[in-house]
Amino acid sequence: MVKPEVLAIIPARGGSKGIPRKNIKNFAGHPLIAYSIEAGLSAETVTRVIVSTDDEEIAAVAREYGAETPFLRPAEFAQDRTTDLPVFQHALEWLAEHENYRPDVVVQLRPTSPVRPPNLVDEAVRTLLVNPEADSVRGVVPAGQNPHKMWRIDPQSGVMRNLLDVEGIAEPYNAPRQALPPVYWQTGHIDAIRPAAILSGTMSGKVILPVYIDPPYTVDIDTPKDWARSEWLVWYSDLEIVYPRNRRRPLPPKVDLVVLDFDGVLTDNRVWVSENGSEMVAANRSDSLGIRYLRNKGVQVIVLSTEINPVVSARCRKMKIQAYQGIEDKAGALPGIMADLGVSAENTIYLGNDTNDVPCFSQVACALAVADAQPFARRQADIILSRNGGHGAVRELCDLLLARFD
């Protein structure tokens, strides 16, 4: 069977008023538009990703992140009150005229809804493809407010009348929520549409099917407050989202050096402080035994820590591994350390737990995070271990590497 041609279109005009230049403003580490581009590029069903914009700078950023910009949108389709329909009609007509390109499905990925589940795009496209009677598929979440409990107020008399009636329920506004019909709110995450519907003058058609989205993903950025809340979700929530440039890398075939953070990796991140200021931490003996086995196989293990603390030195001496302490810029120091040890980045891996470890991830062949690492570190890591820091995570990594010697 011929794979359907699925075109993802990301509309991104340059004249945003609420948040100026929002489409290319840095959002949790990347331009906002990059999240929608990645959602299209990473989807198995999508065959092409383009950005429709009137702005050269947005177009350049879009290309940097892997999208196509075959045209610049005419100014008349980039006004404050421009709706989606003329933007998508222009894109389809331009592609047909200039490239003889006619997709089977069009996907809309709005930049203002960047927090997407990994499989959402594919689910929407496949729902449309297996339902030939449908004109479109739209992302929805359960409505936060039930319209059956909403009212109209007559401006002359001031009398209230309920917004919606429900058959069989005399007073739906007094009924328990469980007795009322479920209602849903459309989100901006995803629309999958048949091109024929768009070219005939509608963005949805008459037969619209849902793709259900978990409510925590509900994000629509229109104001600075929306921006702050949404960015917090990316940095600190446990949501799995499509994140730009986060290609997962496997462990390299040969590992010569293992770089470990200390706090939160070899410890559980807690510290006990005595009245005279001395500190104690909790470590796991199985970690040290695993490191010994690894060293016996010729693999070097070091600790790279921002802390200057005798407890780090003492623990590393016990494990007979070298500790580099007081390193504020870990990523800046790591290449020199690898050179001094005579190992290459291609044969080095890093295990961390916090945001200050993340800059090191790109310096090595594979980056790992402990199970209870900070959310941003987990999203940037190539592999997430099943054990927490200080509770056998290092031993888990050692066992993964030791299994290769069997």
C-alpha positions as CSV (number, residue, x, y, z in Angstrom):
1,M,0.0,0.0,0.0
2,V,1.2,3.5,-0.8
3,K,1.8,5.6,2.4
4,P,-0.7,8.5,2.6
5,E,0.9,11.9,2.0
6,V,0.3,13.9,5.3
7,L,1.3,17.5,5.3
8,A,1.8,19.3,8.6
9,I,1.3,23.1,8.3
10,I,2.4,25.4,11.2
11,P,0.9,28.9,10.9
12,A,3.2,31.5,12.4
13,R,2.7,35.2,11.4
14,G,5.2,37.8,12.6
15,G,2.8,40.4,14.0
16,S,1.9,38.9,17.4
17,K,0.5,41.7,19.7
18,G,-0.1,40.0,23.0
19,I,3.5,38.6,23.2
20,P,5.7,40.3,20.6
21,R,7.6,37.9,18.4
22,K,6.3,35.0,20.4
23,N,6.7,32.4,17.7
24,I,10.5,32.7,17.9
25,K,10.8,33.7,21.6
26,N,12.8,31.3,23.7
27,F,10.4,28.9,25.4
28,A,12.1,26.5,27.9
29,G,15.3,26.4,25.9
30,H,14.0,26.6,22.3
31,P,12.0,29.0,20.1
32,L,8.3,28.4,20.7
33,I,7.7,27.3,17.1
34,A,10.3,24.6,17.4
35,Y,7.9,22.5,19.6
36,S,5.3,22.3,16.8
37,I,8.0,21.6,14.2
38,E,9.3,18.7,16.2
39,A,5.8,17.3,16.7
40,G,5.5,17.1,13.0
41,L,9.0,15.8,12.3
42,S,8.8,13.1,14.9
43,A,5.4,11.8,13.9
44,E,5.5,8.5,12.0
45,T,2.5,9.5,9.8
46,V,3.6,12.9,8.8
47,T,5.6,13.1,5.5
48,R,6.2,16.8,5.2
49,V,6.4,19.8,7.6
50,I,6.1,23.4,6.4
51,V,5.7,26.7,8.2
52,S,3.4,29.3,6.7
53,T,4.7,32.7,7.7
54,D,5.0,36.3,6.4
55,D,8.2,36.9,8.3
56,E,11.7,36.2,7.1
57,E,13.2,35.8,10.6
58,I,10.5,33.2,11.6
59,A,11.2,31.4,8.3
60,A,14.9,31.2,9.0
61,V,14.3,29.8,12.5
62,A,11.8,27.3,11.1
63,R,14.4,26.0,8.6
64,E,17.0,25.8,11.3
65,Y,14.7,23.4,13.2
66,G,14.0,21.2,10.2
67,A,10.8,22.7,8.6
68,E,10.3,23.8,5.1
69,T,9.4,27.3,4.1
70,P,8.6,27.1,0.4
71,F,6.9,30.4,0.3
72,L,6.3,33.6,2.3
73,R,2.6,34.1,3.2
74,P,1.1,37.2,1.5
75,A,0.5,40.1,3.9
76,E,-3.3,40.0,3.3
77,F,-3.3,36.6,5.0
78,A,-1.3,37.7,8.0
79,Q,-3.5,40.3,9.6
80,D,-4.8,40.4,13.2
81,R,-8.2,39.1,12.2
82,T,-7.1,36.6,9.6
83,T,-8.7,33.2,10.2
84,D,-7.1,29.8,9.6
85,L,-9.1,29.1,6.4
86,P,-7.4,31.5,3.9
87,V,-4.0,30.6,5.3
88,F,-4.5,26.9,4.6
89,Q,-6.2,27.5,1.3
90,H,-3.3,29.6,0.2
91,A,-0.8,26.9,1.2
92,L,-2.6,24.1,-0.6
93,E,-3.2,26.2,-3.7
94,W,0.5,27.4,-3.8
95,L,1.8,23.8,-3.4
96,A,-0.5,22.5,-6.1
97,E,0.4,25.2,-8.5
98,H,4.1,25.4,-8.0
99,E,5.0,21.8,-7.0
100,N,2.0,19.7,-8.2
101,Y,1.8,18.6,-4.6
102,R,-1.5,17.5,-3.2
103,P,-1.5,15.8,0.2
104,D,-4.1,13.3,1.4
105,V,-4.3,14.8,4.9
106,V,-3.4,18.2,6.3
107,V,-2.4,18.6,9.9
108,Q,-2.6,21.9,11.7
109,L,0.0,22.3,14.5
110,R,-0.5,25.7,16.3
111,P,2.7,27.1,17.9
112,T,0.7,28.4,20.8
113,S,-0.1,24.8,22.1
114,P,3.5,23.5,22.4
115,V,3.0,21.0,25.2
116,R,2.0,17.9,23.2
117,P,2.0,14.2,24.1
118,P,4.4,12.2,22.0
119,N,1.8,10.1,20.1
120,L,-0.9,12.7,19.6
121,V,-0.2,13.6,16.0
122,D,-0.1,10.0,14.8
123,E,-3.3,9.2,16.8
124,A,-5.2,12.1,15.1
125,V,-4.0,11.2,11.6
126,R,-4.8,7.5,12.0
127,T,-8.2,8.3,13.4
128,L,-9.0,10.2,10.2
129,L,-7.5,7.7,7.9
130,V,-9.5,4.7,9.3
131,N,-12.8,6.7,9.2
132,P,-13.4,7.7,5.6
133,E,-16.7,9.3,6.5
134,A,-15.0,11.9,8.7
135,D,-13.9,15.3,7.4
136,S,-11.6,16.1,10.2
137,V,-10.3,15.1,13.7
138,R,-9.9,17.7,16.4
139,G,-8.1,17.5,19.8
140,V,-10.4,17.9,22.8
141,V,-10.2,17.8,26.6
142,P,-13.1,17.5,29.2
143,A,-14.5,21.0,29.7
144,G,-13.4,22.6,32.9
145,Q,-16.8,24.4,33.2
146,N,-20.0,22.6,32.4
147,P,-22.2,24.8,30.0
148,H,-25.3,23.1,31.4
149,K,-24.7,25.2,34.6
150,M,-24.3,28.5,32.6
151,W,-26.8,31.3,32.2
152,R,-28.0,34.0,29.9
153,I,-29.2,37.3,31.5
154,D,-31.8,39.3,29.6
155,P,-30.4,42.9,29.4
156,Q,-33.8,44.5,29.7
157,S,-35.5,42.5,32.5
158,G,-32.4,41.2,34.2
159,V,-34.0,37.7,34.3
160,M,-31.7,34.7,34.1
161,R,-32.3,31.7,31.8
162,N,-30.2,28.6,31.6
163,L,-28.0,28.4,28.6
164,L,-28.8,24.8,27.6
165,D,-31.7,22.5,28.3
166,V,-31.3,18.7,28.8
167,E,-34.0,16.3,27.8
168,G,-35.4,14.5,30.8
169,I,-33.8,16.9,33.3
170,A,-36.1,19.8,34.3
171,E,-33.4,21.9,36.0
172,P,-29.9,20.9,34.6
173,Y,-28.3,23.7,36.5
174,N,-29.3,22.1,39.8
175,A,-28.5,18.6,38.7
176,P,-25.3,16.8,39.9
177,R,-22.5,16.9,37.3
178,Q,-22.6,13.1,36.9
179,A,-26.2,13.3,35.6
180,L,-25.3,15.8,32.9
181,P,-24.0,14.9,29.4
182,P,-20.2,15.1,29.2
183,V,-18.9,18.1,27.3
184,Y,-15.5,18.8,25.8
185,W,-13.4,21.8,25.1
186,Q,-11.4,22.0,21.8
187,T,-7.6,22.7,22.2
188,G,-5.1,24.0,19.8
189,H,-2.8,21.0,19.8
190,I,-3.9,19.2,16.7
191,D,-6.4,19.2,13.8
192,A,-6.2,16.6,11.0
193,I,-8.3,17.7,8.0
194,R,-9.0,16.4,4.6
195,P,-7.8,18.9,2.0
196,A,-11.1,18.7,0.1
197,A,-12.8,20.2,3.1
198,I,-10.4,23.2,3.2
199,L,-10.6,23.9,-0.5
200,S,-14.4,23.8,-0.3
201,G,-14.4,26.5,2.3
202,T,-14.3,24.9,5.8
203,M,-11.5,24.1,8.2
204,S,-13.5,21.2,9.8
205,G,-16.2,19.9,7.5
206,K,-19.4,18.4,8.9
207,V,-18.2,15.1,10.3
208,I,-15.7,15.9,13.1
209,L,-14.2,13.1,15.2
210,P,-12.4,13.7,18.5
211,V,-8.9,12.8,19.7
212,Y,-8.8,12.9,23.4
213,I,-6.0,14.7,25.3
214,D,-5.2,14.5,29.0
215,P,-6.3,17.8,30.6
216,P,-2.8,18.6,32.0
217,Y,-1.6,19.2,28.5
218,T,-4.1,22.0,28.0
219,V,-2.0,24.9,27.0
220,D,-2.8,27.9,24.8
221,I,-0.4,30.7,25.0
222,D,-1.9,34.2,24.5
223,T,-0.6,36.2,27.4
224,P,2.6,36.5,29.4
225,K,0.9,34.6,32.3
226,D,0.0,31.8,29.9
227,W,3.7,31.7,28.9
228,A,5.0,31.5,32.4
229,R,2.5,28.7,33.4
230,S,3.3,26.7,30.2
231,E,7.0,27.0,30.6
232,W,6.7,25.8,34.1
233,L,5.0,22.6,32.8
234,V,7.9,22.0,30.5
235,W,10.6,22.6,33.1
236,Y,9.1,21.0,36.2
237,S,6.1,18.8,35.5
238,D,6.3,15.0,34.8
239,L,4.4,15.3,31.5
240,E,6.0,13.4,28.6
241,I,6.1,15.9,25.8
242,V,7.6,16.3,22.3
243,Y,10.7,18.3,23.0
244,P,12.9,19.8,20.2
245,R,16.2,18.1,19.3
246,N,15.9,15.5,21.9
247,R,17.0,12.5,19.8
248,R,17.6,9.5,22.1
249,R,21.1,8.0,21.7
250,P,22.0,4.5,22.8
251,L,25.0,3.5,24.9
252,P,28.1,3.5,22.7
253,P,29.6,0.2,21.7
254,K,32.7,0.8,23.8
255,V,32.7,2.8,27.0
256,D,36.1,4.0,28.4
257,L,34.9,6.6,30.8
258,V,31.9,7.0,33.1
259,V,31.4,10.5,34.5
260,L,29.2,10.7,37.6
261,D,27.6,13.7,39.4
262,F,27.8,13.2,43.1
263,D,24.8,14.7,44.9
264,G,21.6,13.0,43.8
265,V,23.5,10.3,41.9
266,L,25.8,8.6,44.4
267,T,23.6,10.0,47.2
268,D,19.9,10.5,47.6
269,N,20.4,14.3,47.5
270,R,19.8,14.7,51.2
271,V,22.4,16.0,53.6
272,W,22.6,15.9,57.4
273,V,24.3,19.0,59.0
274,S,25.7,18.9,62.5
275,E,25.7,21.9,64.9
276,N,29.3,22.6,64.0
277,G,28.5,22.6,60.2
278,S,29.9,19.2,59.3
279,E,27.9,17.3,56.7
280,M,27.0,13.6,56.2
281,V,25.3,12.0,53.2
282,A,23.8,8.6,52.5
283,A,25.3,6.4,49.8
284,N,24.7,2.9,48.5
285,R,27.3,0.2,49.0
286,S,26.1,-1.7,45.9
287,D,27.2,1.4,43.9
288,S,30.7,1.2,45.1
289,L,30.9,-2.5,44.4
290,G,29.6,-2.0,40.9
291,I,32.2,0.7,40.3
292,R,35.0,-1.7,41.5
293,Y,33.8,-4.4,39.0
294,L,33.8,-1.8,36.3
295,R,37.3,-0.6,37.1
296,N,38.5,-4.2,37.0
297,K,37.3,-4.3,33.4
298,G,39.4,-1.3,32.5
299,V,36.6,1.3,32.5
300,Q,37.6,4.6,34.2
301,V,35.0,6.2,36.6
302,I,35.2,9.8,37.9
303,V,33.1,12.2,39.8
304,L,32.4,15.7,38.5
305,S,30.9,17.9,41.2
306,T,30.2,21.6,41.9
307,E,30.6,21.0,45.6
308,I,33.8,21.5,47.6
309,N,33.1,19.2,50.4
310,P,35.3,16.7,52.4
311,V,32.5,14.2,52.2
312,V,32.8,14.0,48.4
313,S,36.6,13.4,48.6
314,A,36.2,10.9,51.4
315,R,33.6,8.8,49.5
316,C,35.6,8.9,46.3
317,R,38.8,7.8,48.1
318,K,36.8,4.9,49.5
319,M,35.7,3.9,46.0
320,K,39.2,4.6,44.6
321,I,38.0,7.0,41.9
322,Q,39.1,10.5,41.1
323,A,36.9,13.4,42.1
324,Y,36.9,16.8,40.4
325,Q,35.3,19.3,42.8
326,G,34.3,22.9,42.8
327,I,33.6,22.8,39.0
328,E,31.0,25.5,38.4
329,D,31.1,25.1,34.6
330,K,31.0,21.3,34.2
331,A,30.5,21.4,30.5
332,G,33.5,23.8,30.1
333,A,35.7,21.6,32.2
334,L,34.7,18.2,30.8
335,P,36.6,18.2,27.4
336,G,39.9,19.0,29.2
337,I,39.3,16.3,31.7
338,M,38.6,13.7,29.0
339,A,41.8,14.8,27.2
340,D,43.9,14.5,30.3
341,L,42.5,11.0,30.9
342,G,43.2,10.0,27.3
343,V,39.6,9.2,26.3
344,S,37.3,10.5,23.6
345,A,33.8,11.8,23.8
346,E,32.6,8.9,21.6
347,N,33.6,6.5,24.4
348,T,32.4,8.6,27.4
349,I,29.0,8.5,29.1
350,Y,27.6,10.8,31.8
351,L,25.1,10.1,34.6
352,G,23.4,13.2,36.2
353,N,20.3,14.3,38.0
354,D,19.9,18.0,37.7
355,T,19.8,21.0,35.4
356,N,23.5,21.8,35.9
357,D,24.4,18.4,34.4
358,V,22.4,19.0,31.2
359,P,25.1,21.1,29.4
360,C,27.4,18.1,29.8
361,F,25.0,15.8,28.0
362,S,25.9,17.0,24.5
363,Q,29.6,16.6,25.3
364,V,29.4,12.8,25.5
365,A,28.2,9.9,23.5
366,C,25.3,9.1,25.8
367,A,23.7,10.9,28.7
368,L,21.8,9.1,31.5
369,A,19.6,10.4,34.3
370,V,18.6,8.7,37.6
371,A,14.9,7.9,37.9
372,D,14.2,10.8,40.3
373,A,16.2,13.4,38.3
374,Q,14.8,16.8,37.8
375,P,12.2,16.8,35.0
376,F,14.3,18.9,32.6
377,A,17.3,16.6,33.0
378,R,15.1,13.5,32.4
379,R,13.8,15.0,29.2
380,Q,17.3,15.8,27.9
381,A,18.8,12.4,28.9
382,D,19.1,9.6,26.4
383,I,18.4,6.9,28.9
384,I,16.5,7.2,32.2
385,L,17.5,4.5,34.8
386,S,14.9,2.7,36.9
387,R,16.5,3.4,40.2
388,N,16.8,6.7,42.2
389,G,20.0,8.4,43.0
390,G,21.7,6.9,46.1
391,H,19.4,3.9,45.8
392,G,21.4,1.8,43.3
393,A,21.2,3.9,40.2
394,V,25.0,3.8,39.7
395,R,25.0,0.0,40.2
396,E,22.2,-0.3,37.6
397,L,24.4,1.5,35.1
398,C,27.4,-0.6,36.1
399,D,25.5,-3.8,35.6
400,L,24.3,-2.6,32.1
401,L,28.0,-2.0,31.1
402,L,29.3,-5.2,32.8
403,A,26.8,-7.3,30.9
404,R,28.7,-6.5,27.8
405,F,31.7,-8.3,29.0
406,D,29.9,-11.6,29.5
